[in-house]
Amino acid sequence: MLPALPLDEAGKYVAAAYLVFLALVLIYVAIMASKLSRIEREVVELAELVEGREADADASPPPARAKEPVA
């Protein structure tokens, strides 16, 4: 039984398939890294906001709110 392609031609296609797969993996890793860095920035920003609110809460009592009638 003969192979579908001669081995000297099949090697080119195998190499191309591996290169395409490697490129897709690298693109995936780059996308995940950018998402991770964005999420990390947002977490740091939220932590700073929470620390700021805690510092404000310790410095002064919360303002009194007028009671609203319940309908």
C-alpha positions, 0 to 999 in steps of 0.5 A: 500500500502506498502513502497518500503523499510521498514522504518528501512532500508530506513533511512540508505539510506536517511542518506547516501544521505544527507551525499553525498550531504553535501560532494559535497557542502563542496567540491564545497565551498572549490574549490570556496574559493581556486579560490577566493583566487587565484583571490584576489592574482592576483588582488593585484599583478596587483594593485602593478604593476599599482602603480609601473608604475604610480610611474615610469611615475611620476618620468621620462618622457616616452622614445621617440620612433622612428617613424616606416614607415607605409607600 
